[in-house]
Amino acid sequence: MREARLAALSVGILVSLALALAPAPAGATSVLSTTLAEMAKVSDAVVLGRVTKKAVRWSTAGDAIYTYVSVRVDSRFKGEVADDITVVVPGGTVGETTRVVHGAPRFTVGEKVVLYLEARTKGETGFNVVGMFVGKLAVKPTATGEVVEYGYPVPKVEPGDPPAVVKKKTFIHDFVSGMDLRSFVFKVRADVERAAAEAP
């Protein structure tokens, strides 16, 4: 059942992403529709950590290029994972060969991130990010603490935007970019507890 929900979420995001990347009239917007609660339900692990290194290489089968992102885990909200994990991201450059995968999450060494993860069962060991870039959120410092933001460029929500416009600029419908980290953690823990209670 979890696999079916995960597949449905990933397909929905990828279809929406394909539409977003297709030629469109000026001002047109496509929505990648999901929620933190849904991602928490289908994820094998949800963690807070920091990117320590990246390496790009051919897969062990030699048929694809992946970026291997090492993450030091600081907090676990769901799943039992090691202190250091590897997130496998499709795409990258090896020598003169570049593989571009639109919608793949982007990582920078040193950045602090929240990740919704799916354990890989085939090919390379490690984790996939659930929903491509949607399952990776960036934690940024502010003058008063830390906030959680989308880990991918999104259209800016302007003051006075009507709800319909805001929704079209939003990938995750129960999250507002710039949410205080403490509030975000409280919500994630509640989402995980609710998902566990609803599990068959």
N, C-alpha and C positions, 0 to 999 in steps of 0.2 A: 504493500500500500504506500509506504514512504517513497519507494522507487517511482511509483506511478505519479505521485504528487510532484516529486523532483523533476521528472521528465516533463510533466505538463508545465511547470514553472519555467524551466529552461527553454522549452519550445516557444512558449508565449513571449519570453523576453527576446529570443533570437528573431522571431518573426517581426516583432515590433522594431527591433534594431535594424533589420533589413529594410523596413519601411522608412525608418529615420534616415538611413544612409542613401536612399533612392532620391533622384532629382525631385524637387518639390518647389511649389511657388514660394516667393519671398514671404517670410512670416509664418509659413506652415510649420506645425510642430507635431511630432509623433510621441506617444507616451509609452514608456516601459512600465507596465502596471504590475506592482506587487506591493507587499507590506513586509515590515520587519517581522511581524507575527508569523506570516506564511513562511518566510525564510527560516525562522527559528524552528518551525515545525519540520521542515524537510532536511535541515542540516544535520550532519553527524557531529559537528563541533562548532561552537561559537567562541571565539577567543579575542583577547586584547593583547597586542604585542608590538614588537618593534622589528623592522626589517634590518637584518645584520649584513646580508650580502646577496648578490645576484650572480648567476652564472648562466651563460647561454651555450647550448650544445645540441648536437644531434641526439635523437632518441636512441635507446639501446638497439632498436630495430633498424635504425638508420633511415627511416622514412619520413621523419618530421623534425622540426626544430622547436625546442622548448626553452623557456626561461625558467630557471630553477631559483626560487626566491626563498631564502632562509629567514625564518622569523623566530625570535626569542619570545616565548609566551610569558606574559606577566599575569594575566587573569584568565580563568576558564569559566565560561558561563554555561556551556554544555559540552559534554564529551570528555573522556579521559585521554589527554594527549600529552606528549613529551614536552619537556621544557624548550626544546628546539625542534621545529617542524619545517618541512619543505613544502612549499606551495608551487605547483607545476602550472605554468602559464603558457598557452600555445603562442608560438611566434618568437621572433628574434633574428639576429644576424650572426652567422658563422662564416667567416671568410668573406667571400663575395656573394654568398647566398643569403637572401633576406626572406623571411616568411612573415607576412602581415596578416593578423587576425583582428578584424574590426570588432570592437566591443570587449576585447580582452582587457583585464584590469592592468593598470600601470602602477609600478612600484618604484620607490626611490630608497636607496640605502639610508638608514637613519630615521625614516619616517615611522610614526606611531600609527597603528591601524587597528580597526575592528574587522574581523573576518568571519564570514559565514562559510563553512567548509563542508565539502563532501569527500569522504575517503575514496581514493582511487582503487579500483578493483582490477584494472587491466593495465598492462604496459608499465609506465613509470610509477614508482611508489611515491607516496605523499598525498597531497590533497589538491582538489580542484576548488576554485572559488564558486560558490553557488550563484547561478544567474549571471556569470561573467562579471563585468565591472560593477554590477549592482550590489553584489555581496561583499564588496570591499569599501569600507568607509575610513576616511582619514581623520585623525585626531590632531587638532591644531592648538597651539598655545595662544592665550589671550592675556590681556593685562590683569584679568581677574581669575584666571584658571585655564581650563581647556574646554574646547567645543568639538563636536563631531560634525564633519561635513561630508558631502558626497565625494567619493574617491575618483570622480570622473567629471569633466567639464559639463555643466548644465546651463541652460538659459537662466538668467538672473530673474528672480521674482521681485517685481517692483511694488512699492507701497501703493495700494489702491487697485492692484490687479484684481479683477473679479474672480470668484472661486473657480469658474470654468477655465480661465486662463492659467491660474496657479496650478491646477491639476495637470494641465498639459505640459507644464514646466517641471513636473515632479515625477521622479522615478519610483519613489517609495511613499505610499500614500499615508502612512501613519508615522512619518518622520519629517521633521523640518530641518534642513541644513543649517548648522550653527547651533544645534541643541547642546546645552550644557552637558558635559561628560557624566556628571553624577546622575542627572535626570535620565540620560540615555541608558546608563548601566541599570538603573532601577527598572526601566521599561523592559530591557532585554531579559533580565532575570524573571520578571513577571511573565513575559512571553514564553520563556522556556518552561517555567513551572506549569503554565496553562496547557502547553503542548503535551507535556508529560501526563497531565491529568486526563487529557482527552484521548491519549493513545489507547488503542484496543488492547 
